[in-house]
Amino acid sequence: MNNNNSLSQSVFNRRMLICIFTGFSSGLPLYILISLVPAWLRSEGVDLKAIGLFALIQLPFTWKFLWSPFFDRFIPPLGRRRGWMLIAQLALLLILPLYGYLQPKTDIWLIASLSFMVAFLGASQDIALDAFRREILPDQELGMGNAIHVNAYKIAGLVPGALSLVLADYLPWSIVYIITALFMLPGMVMTLLVSEPDIQGAPKTLRAAIVEPFNEFRGRGLGAALLILAFIFFYKLGDSMATALATPFYLDMGFSKTEIGLIAKNAGLWPSVIGGLLGGVWMIRLSINKSLWIFGVIQMVAILGFAWLAHVLTDPAFINTSYTLNLLFWQGAVLKSQLWLALVIALEAFGVGLGTAAFVAYIARTTHPQYTATQFALFTSLAAVPRTFANASTGFLVESLGWTNFFLLCFILAVPGMLLLFKVAPWQENAESL
């Protein structure tokens, strides 16, 4: 009975509600960059190689630890966390509509510059949001709180990846981007209503804000520090690359923007929510270490679903030409291609949602409470490296390997992160691994 009460208190409280808003607000700018902008460019005739290179514009998510000490040291009017959160959110609300007034074929460099600015502001918002979330969550709620945050993060992707794509079939892009930008408002309201966390031992000088977080991390031992950094880099590498060109992949498989918005994106909503909530509960029961193992395996298997889908939709032996891509004939059964798309997306959302929840909880646990903004930014910046540099090569890889072999390669690239679990998060936890 006490365990049930403890579980209930860990799930149903005001802090979990705040995590919904932090996740949604954090996810929206990134999904605009990785879902809406690529779909917009592809629909306007921009080639895959150029779209793939657009991943480099997300560099601020990789390098945000460089300016994160400023967020620990300097305090805007609303407070150390809330002040920086509101500044970034307000700026995003104002500049996102500018996309709608540019032409992809003639203003590609202006679009690149605007995307870099969106990435910088999104990364800056993440610095403050991540630190704020870590500081309001007690250690026993890290798993559930981060699971809810990750779920809300993925749900935010439905706005630019689903709603905006559907609207684009009926409205001008200028209106679409205005509507999309307005979804920054819930996060702004949350920022204004919450209280500033009470931080003990915050850096008193800029030098202290820069030096002390790195000294603390280095003090854990060079070998241990390098293992942690390697794990953070590799654990999400495979699935990050697999989903880098998800929307162009769906378009190349013959699905319309409306189908992508209504089927491909929404098919992952409930599996993602269920997977994330189950992941949070399981982390309370299993521990973060065991969750990283179990969820990581499911995350890897989900990548193979994309490889199978690409094979089926591009192999003439499986396609009846009189139905084009609307019907598939496999083992004598007539199956809707949209149904297979929904199933593959659901598996990906469930598996990656589980893996991401455990991964973010691990990062939060690894962060020292006195240096939250800088260390959290450092770890999440490294986690963004695959999404930025490796994903920039995905267009070239798809062109040379084809979609099926590309997804098989992504599966193989997920193996090193799992092997590192033996060192950084062994199944049988001990003091050293924690």
Secondary structure, DSSP 8 states (H G I E B T S, - for coil): -HHHHHHHHHHSSHHHHHHHHHHHHHHHHHHIIIIIHHHHHHHTT--HHHHHHGGGGGHHHHHGGGTHHHHHH---TT-TTHHHHHHHHHHHHHHGGGGGG--TTT-HHHHHHHHHHHHHHHHHHHHHHHHHHHHHS-GGGHHHHHHHHHHHHHHHTHIIIIIHHHHHTTS-HHHHHHHHHGGGHHHHHHHHHS-----SS--SSHHHHHHHHHHHHHTT-HHHHHHHHHHHHHTTHHHHHHTTTHHHHHHHTT--HHHIIIIIIGGGHHHHHHHHHHHHHHHHHH-HHHHHHHHHHHHHHHHHHHHHHHHHHH-GGGB-GGGTTSEEEETTEEEEHHHHHHHHHHHHHHHHHHHHHHHHHHHHHHS-GGGHHHHHHHHHHHHHHIIIIIHHTHHHHHHHH-HHHHHHHHHHHTHHHHHHHHHHS-SS--TTT-
